[in-house]
Amino acid sequence: MPPSIVKPLTTKDLSEMTGFSMDYFQKLARAGKIPCQRLGYGSRAMFLFDSAEFEQWWKSNLRKVEPCREVRSASGGRSTGRGSGSKGKTTKSPLAQKVDQLLVSGLAAMSKS
């Protein structure tokens, strides 16, 4: 029985499968960092990828994801990040604050009637 014919993958196929851009896979292919066959030369070159070879390459290049470690402040307490000292303060413009105030007072007046 003849071997089954598998359609090669294009950079567009890889992009759709992985979420990375077509340009990303073209750069890897041009640099020889990913197994592929090149058709043509220059900027119009097309790269074709064997699905089994790509899958093997993809799995071998996956990185283990480590959870972020907790950052502690110098005092030993938990760090709350940027802006921790601005509790209760707003970053809205005075106009936006006035609009919010008018909306709240208008809604309050409407609910009383």
CYANA upper distance limits for C-alpha pairs under 8 A (distance plus 0.5 A):
  6 VAL  CA     51 SER  CA      8.50
  7 LYS  CA     50 ASP  CA      8.45
  8 PRO  CA     48 LEU  CA      6.28
  8 PRO  CA     49 PHE  CA      5.92
  8 PRO  CA     50 ASP  CA      5.68
  8 PRO  CA     51 SER  CA      7.02
  9 LEU  CA     13 ASP  CA      6.21
  9 LEU  CA     14 LEU  CA      7.35
  9 LEU  CA     48 LEU  CA      6.08
  9 LEU  CA     49 PHE  CA      5.36
  9 LEU  CA     50 ASP  CA      6.74
  9 LEU  CA     51 SER  CA      6.82
 10 THR  CA     14 LEU  CA      6.89
 10 THR  CA     46 MET  CA      8.45
 10 THR  CA     47 PHE  CA      6.81
 10 THR  CA     48 LEU  CA      5.58
 10 THR  CA     49 PHE  CA      6.74
 11 THR  CA     15 SER  CA      6.52
 11 THR  CA     22 MET  CA      5.62
 11 THR  CA     23 ASP  CA      8.40
 11 THR  CA     25 PHE  CA      6.55
 11 THR  CA     26 GLN  CA      7.27
 11 THR  CA     47 PHE  CA      7.30
 11 THR  CA     48 LEU  CA      7.80
 11 THR  CA     49 PHE  CA      8.47
 12 LYS  CA     16 GLU  CA      6.72
 12 LYS  CA     22 MET  CA      6.12
 13 ASP  CA     17 MET  CA      6.65
 14 LEU  CA     18 THR  CA      6.52
 14 LEU  CA     19 GLY  CA      8.43
 14 LEU  CA     20 PHE  CA      8.18
 14 LEU  CA     22 MET  CA      7.83
 14 LEU  CA     25 PHE  CA      8.10
 15 SER  CA     19 GLY  CA      5.78
 15 SER  CA     20 PHE  CA      5.54
 15 SER  CA     21 SER  CA      5.74
 15 SER  CA     22 MET  CA      5.83
 15 SER  CA     25 PHE  CA      8.21
 16 GLU  CA     20 PHE  CA      8.09
 20 PHE  CA     24 TYR  CA      7.06
 20 PHE  CA     25 PHE  CA      8.26
 21 SER  CA     25 PHE  CA      7.44
 22 MET  CA     26 GLN  CA      6.77
 23 ASP  CA     27 LYS  CA      6.61
 24 TYR  CA     28 LEU  CA      6.89
 25 PHE  CA     29 ALA  CA      6.55
 26 GLN  CA     30 ARG  CA      6.57
 26 GLN  CA     47 PHE  CA      7.74
 27 LYS  CA     31 ALA  CA      6.65
 28 LEU  CA     32 GLY  CA      6.69
 28 LEU  CA     33 LYS  CA      5.60
 28 LEU  CA     34 ILE  CA      6.32
 29 ALA  CA     33 LYS  CA      6.44
 29 ALA  CA     34 ILE  CA      5.87
 29 ALA  CA     35 PRO  CA      7.67
 29 ALA  CA     36 CYS  CA      7.14
 29 ALA  CA     47 PHE  CA      7.66
 34 ILE  CA     54 PHE  CA      8.21
 34 ILE  CA     57 TRP  CA      7.68
 35 PRO  CA     49 PHE  CA      7.32
 35 PRO  CA     50 ASP  CA      8.45
 35 PRO  CA     53 GLU  CA      7.32
 35 PRO  CA     54 PHE  CA      7.36
 35 PRO  CA     57 TRP  CA      8.12
 36 CYS  CA     47 PHE  CA      6.80
 36 CYS  CA     48 LEU  CA      6.07
 36 CYS  CA     49 PHE  CA      5.18
 36 CYS  CA     50 ASP  CA      7.43
 37 GLN  CA     47 PHE  CA      6.17
 37 GLN  CA     48 LEU  CA      5.69
 37 GLN  CA     49 PHE  CA      6.96
 38 ARG  CA     45 ALA  CA      7.16
 38 ARG  CA     46 MET  CA      6.33
 38 ARG  CA     47 PHE  CA      5.17
 38 ARG  CA     48 LEU  CA      6.98
 39 LEU  CA     45 ALA  CA      6.09
 39 LEU  CA     46 MET  CA      5.55
 39 LEU  CA     47 PHE  CA      6.65
 39 LEU  CA     48 LEU  CA      8.21
 40 GLY  CA     44 ARG  CA      7.22
 40 GLY  CA     45 ALA  CA      4.94
 40 GLY  CA     46 MET  CA      6.87
 41 TYR  CA     45 ALA  CA      5.21
 49 PHE  CA     53 GLU  CA      7.94
 49 PHE  CA     54 PHE  CA      6.97
 50 ASP  CA     54 PHE  CA      6.48
 51 SER  CA     55 GLU  CA      6.54
 52 ALA  CA     56 GLN  CA      6.76
 53 GLU  CA     57 TRP  CA      6.60
 54 PHE  CA     58 TRP  CA      6.39
 55 GLU  CA     59 LYS  CA      6.65
 56 GLN  CA     60 SER  CA      6.71
 57 TRP  CA     61 ASN  CA      6.71
 58 TRP  CA     62 LEU  CA      6.78
 70 GLU  CA     78 ARG  CA      8.47
 71 VAL  CA     78 ARG  CA      7.37
 71 VAL  CA     79 SER  CA      6.70
 72 ARG  CA     76 GLY  CA      6.20
 72 ARG  CA     77 GLY  CA      6.37
 72 ARG  CA     78 ARG  CA      5.43
 72 ARG  CA     79 SER  CA      5.82
 73 SER  CA     77 GLY  CA      6.12
 73 SER  CA     78 ARG  CA      6.50
 73 SER  CA     79 SER  CA      5.70
 80 THR  CA     84 SER  CA      6.35
 86 SER  CA     90 THR  CA      8.47
 92 LYS  CA     96 ALA  CA      6.47
 92 LYS  CA     97 GLN  CA      6.71
 93 SER  CA     97 GLN  CA      6.72
 94 PRO  CA     98 LYS  CA      6.69
 95 LEU  CA     99 VAL  CA      6.74
 96 ALA  CA    100 ASP  CA      6.67
 97 GLN  CA    101 GLN  CA      6.67
 98 LYS  CA    102 LEU  CA      6.65
 99 VAL  CA    103 LEU  CA      6.61
100 ASP  CA    104 VAL  CA      6.68
101 GLN  CA    105 SER  CA      6.69
102 LEU  CA    106 GLY  CA      6.33
103 LEU  CA    107 LEU  CA      6.48
104 VAL  CA    108 ALA  CA      6.59
105 SER  CA    109 ALA  CA      6.66
106 GLY  CA    110 MET  CA      6.70
107 LEU  CA    111 SER  CA      6.68
108 ALA  CA    112 LYS  CA      6.96
109 ALA  CA    113 SER  CA      7.13
